[in-house]
Amino acid sequence: TIARLVYEAVKEKFKVSCFLENVRELSKTNGLVHIQKEILSHLNVRSNDFCNLYDGKKIIANSLSNKKVLLVLDDVSDISQLENLGGKREWFGPGSRLIITTRDKHLLKTYGVDMTCKARGLAQNEALQLFCLKAFKQDQPKEGYLNLCKGVVEY
């Protein structure tokens, strides 16, 4: 959610931008070549006719090397995802930004990330409000569900 808000706030400052969510799940179900093609499609790059990771990396790097790019990789779980989707700094033009969300801080260190930021948990009332927005499409529980909702949020 935080990464999405940052993306929406700054994407206009970049020539091309892409928010790729659920990388962990997508890589398991569809594979990294499919995700590479999705990135190129989001970034309006036409040459996505390839069938292996090596060619996908070359096309991403060649297509974006002179462009100011904003790429968000959400829920990354493995270094190979970063190497094949986010590549190296040289893949992108000056001023580009790669935002990575992950549960594994060691993964960021291994990849050589410049700056990290740990998201804080929500306060109890904020968590309850968010849960209700998702569960009931309103900011408070429906009548009779308050204790159940509090239990879910506490869990």
N, C-alpha and C positions, 0 to 999 in steps of 0.2 A: 504494500500500500504506500509506504513512504517513497520507495523507488518510483512508483507510478506518478506520485505527486511531483517529485523532482523532475521527472521526465516531461510531464505536461507543462511545468513552469519554465523549462529552459529549451525545449525542442525547437522553438522558433529561431534560436541563435545559431542553428546548425544548418548546413546545406542539405544533409540527409539525416534521418533519424529512424530508429527501430527499437521498439520495446518487445523483447522476446520473453514471454513468461513461461514458467514451468519447464525449464530446460532439462531438469532431472527426469521428469516424467516423459517429455517428448523424446529424449534420447533413448529411453528404454523402449518406447512403443514404435517410434518411427526411424530412429537412427540419426546419426550426426549429419550424414549427407543430406537428408531431408531438411534438417534445420539450416544447413548452409544455404540450400535453395530458398528456404523461407526468408532468411536474412536478405539475400540478394533481391528477392521479389519485393520485400518491404522497402528496400533502398532503391527501387526502380532500376535495377541492373538487369538488362535483358539476357546476357550470356550466362544462363544457368543450365546449360546442357552438358552435364557431367555426371559421372556415376561413382566417383571415389573421393575420399577425403583430401588427397593430395591435390587433385585438380580443383576441388572446391576452394581450398585455401589459396591457390594461385589466382583464381578468378576474383575472390574477395579482395585479396591484396592488390591486384592490378586495377580493379575497378574503383577502389576507394582511396588509393594512395595519395591523391591530390585533393581530396575532399575533406571538409570539416564535418566529421561524423559524430553523432551521438548514438551509441549502442548500449542498450541495457540488457544484460543477461540475468534473468531472474531465476533463483533457486538452482544454482550450479552445484553439482555434487562431485565432480571428478575433474582432475587436471586436464584430461584429454578433451573435455568439453571446452575449456578455455583455450587450449592450444589450437583447436580446430575451428572455433567460432570467433574468438577474440584475437587470436594470433599474436602478433608482435606489434609494437608501437609503429613500426615502419609501414604497417598495413594501411594506416589512416593518415590523413593530412594534418598539418599544424592546427592546433586548437581543438582537436578531436577529444572526446571523452568516452571511456568505457566504464559503465557502472555495473558492478557485479553484486548480486545478493546470494548469500550462501549461509549454511549453518556451520560450515567448517572453516574456522579462521586460519588454520594451518594451510589450507588450500590457497588462500590469498597470499600468504607469506611465500609459499613455494612458487607461485606465479609472478611474484615480484611487484605486488600492488603498492602504489605510492602512499595511499592514505586509506585508513579504514574508519568506519563509524559503526558502533554497536547500537542497535535500536533498543530503547527501553521498553519495558512492558507497560501496558496501560494501567491507570489507576482503576480501582474496583468499579466506580460509577461509570467511567469511560468504557471499560470493557463490557459492562452490562448494557450500556447504550448501543455500542457497536453490535453486540450479539442480537439485540432486539431489532435493530435496523435490518440485519441479515435474515433473521428468523421470521419477523412479523411485518417488515416493511414500515415500521414506526419506531420511535426512539424509546419507547417504554413497553414493558411486557403487557400482553393482553391480560384481562382480568382473570385472576385465579392462577396465573403462571409465574408470579413474582418469585416465590421460593424455589421453584424448579429452575428458573433462569439464573438465579443467584448461585445455585448449586452447580450448574453447568459452567458458569463463568469462573467459579472458585476452582473447579476441577481443571 
